[in-house]
Amino acid sequence: MSAGSPENHQKSDSLSLALSGERPTRELVSRFTGIGLVRGEYVFRALELYPTHPVAQEQLFAYLDELFMLSSGPVVYRTMEVTAAEANTLKGVEEVIHEDVHALMGVRGVRRHIRHPASLSAELQVLREIHRRHPNLIVIAPFVSAVDEYLWFRDKVLTEVGPDCRVGTMIETPAAVLDAASLIAAGARHVVVGTNDLGSLLAARPRVPDVNTELGPGLARALSLVREASVADDYQMHVAGYLTPPLMEAALRSGADTCVVHYSDLPRLLGEAYADIPHLDHLAEVKKRTRAAIAEQARNNRAEGWNEDVRSSRIGDSRIGGFPVDRP
């Protein structure tokens, strides 16, 4: 199905949904191949709570359980992926980190999980119960740059969620593209190419918030390289981001199994049939609130005398909030 197709209400075999806390209807989910990406950080950013907070765990469980009730296929969950500035705004964060690096770099993705493994364990504690109820959960490692990072993440998920849980990875750095074959051989048979960060890094351009990813020669070649990295029967390559019709066409032409379309992008990509679906402004509202909180924190830091010699403040060790795993 092409963007703007008049057949908007027909199910597409090449499109799945990316969700950031929105609550779609069962009928809307049925139009797509499934829920191809849930960005966990937006659950926490909407609540303004860190994953170790008991309320954050309760709300994450309720959200994911609801999504599985709507979808007959797998639900793909990416663990929290935030910049240091975004994490600093969440209540319960164990370390306030002040970075002057570009947002594409720094303490984020699996790097943050390795630095603060207890916060990842708080998410995985919820996912363990979700997986017990819904075995077709797929867990995705965020912002991976090395096979060792994926292996660390994979082993932690298999230990804390279950040995039969499927563990995939984002591919959104040039290093991950070049090492895709090793990532797949290590067990990441479900990969999601994140075109937002990857496109910026390949083109050596700053990533501009909420701007659609343009298809460049480097990105087109990267998609082909990731597709060619494996011929295993169970290998799945999905492409996500703020997509454009040319990028979607190039992804499918390269052999991608599915394009993962953001819920908020449905009217732009698929036409007016999606203009009135609920929660279209949810993502923009969460981002706006986070940006305001970051700006306020920056003002407070200046008032308190933060400087280049003071880079971080460890508030305390992460603690898992005791998520009740044996609910009726």
Disulfide bonds with the S-S distance in Angstrom:
none
